[in-house]
Structures are given as structure tokens and as C-alpha cells.
Amino acid sequence: MWKSHVKIICFIPLVVLAFILHDFLLLFSVSILSLISVKIFGKEISKVTKSLLKFLIPTIPLMLILWTLFSSFENGIVATIRFSSLTVVLFSMMSCFEVQETFKLLSEIFPYKFSYIIVLCIRYMEVIKDDMSRINLIRKARGFEEKGSLKKKIKSKSELIVPVFVDSLLKAEDITCALESRCFGLYRKRTFWR
């Protein structure tokens, strides 16, 4: 198993290069290197690629249109390619770290309260995604369809917001109660179970 420090050392230069490079071929090679790093660290590239495509396919045209409206078309293409490359690198990096590994690494750098908040946010994104797919399956079982025009699909997806939001608030309340019952944040330094 790879240590978290090794993963950070591998991914930080890729993130920096994705921020500073302007050449398309170099940005493409940085993206490929980050996906190769995912494979080296023992994760499945297909899952990372699938989640990347779910995010990038609607985002790229929207970003290209917005950049073209507020700037020139050439700037829109450059910004879209840089954003896509940075997204590939960050998705790859996040997929290589487990939750406990991330908390351990962050708690060495930041106070444990701050690192716990970051880890909870990362974990909560996965929970919200799972809740959305679960609620979507429940709606399909009850006969709701997502077929039709783009307007109907958007309306159907927007109807998921309220149940997911309510479910998220209930889970956040459970987490808050659990943290308060364990006196989280009472001491400056984190205590460990031996």
C-alpha cells in the first residue's frame, strides 16, 4: 500500500503544472499522467473516468459558451481545456485517497477540527450522490419517467433537490449529535483510543 506522502508528492506537481501550463499537448500529457498515477496507486481507471465524464460532458459546453460570451472564443477554448485538465488531475488525486488516509494527512498539517470538517465534506459528497441515485431509483419504481425533452429532464432532476436536501439535513443532525455526545472539540489536541 502506498503511503499518503508519496501520493501527495506525485500529485502536487501535476496540479501545479495543470495550473501554469498553456500548451494543449502538455495539458493533455498532464491529464494522462494523472490517470496513469491512478492505475499505479491501485484504483480503477474506469470508475474515475466514468465520474469524470459525468461531470465534464455538461460542464465543458457550458463553460465554453460562458467564456465566449464574456471574452473571445480563443480564450474560451484555452480556459475550457485548462479547466478540464485541472479537473482530471483533481479527480484522480481525490480518487486515490481513502477517507481515513486523508484525515491523517490533513491532521498533520492543520488542526484536527479543520481537517475533520474537510473529511466530512468529502465524505458527505459521496453520501449525497448515493442518496440522489437511491431516490431516483425509488421514483423510477413508482413510475416517474425521465424521458422527453431537455426541459422535462431538468424539471425531473430539480424535483430531486427537496428530498435530497431534507435527507442531508437529517443526516447532518445525526452527525452533529454524535459529535456532541463524544465531546468533539473539547480539547485543543485530538485524543486517541489506545
C-alpha positions, 0 to 999 in steps of 0.5 A, a space after each residue: 500500500 502506498 503511503 499518503 506522502 508519496 501520493 501527495 508528492 506525485 500529485 502536487 506537481 501535476 496540479 501545479 503544472 495543470 495550473 501554469 501550463 498553456 500548451 494543449 499537448 502538455 495539458 493533455 500529457 498532464 491529464 494522462 499522467 494523472 490517470 496513469 498515477 491512478 492505475 499505479 496507486 491501485 484504483 480503477 481507471 474506469 470508475 474515475 473516468 466514468 465520474 469524470 465524464 459525468 461531470 465534464 460532458 455538461 460542464 465543458 459546453 457550458 463553460 465554453 459558451 460562458 467564456 465566449 460570451 464574456 471574452 473571445 472564443 480563443 480564450 474560451 477554448 484555452 480556459 475550457 481545456 485548462 479547466 478540464 485538465 485541472 479537473 482530471 488531475 483533481 479527480 484522480 488525486 481525490 480518487 486515490 485517497 481513502 477517507 481515513 488516509 486523508 484525515 491523517 494527512 490533513 491532521 498533520 498539517 492543520 488542526 484536527 477540527 479543520 481537517 475533520 470538517 474537510 473529511 466530512 465534506 468529502 465524505 458527505 459528497 459521496 453520501 449525497 450522490 448515493 442518496 440522489 441515485 437511491 431516490 431516483 431509483 425509488 421514483 423510477 419504481 413508482 413510475 416517474 419517467 425521465 424521458 422527453 425533452 431537455 426541459 422535462 429532464 431538468 424539471 425531473 432532476 430539480 424535483 430531486 433537490 427537496 428530498 435530497 436536501 431534507 435527507 442531508 439535513 437529517 443526516 447532518 443532525 445525526 452527525 452533529 449529535 454524535 459529535 456532541 455526545 463524544 465531546 468533539 472539540 473539547 480539547 485543543 489536541 485530538 485524543 486517541 483510543 489506545 
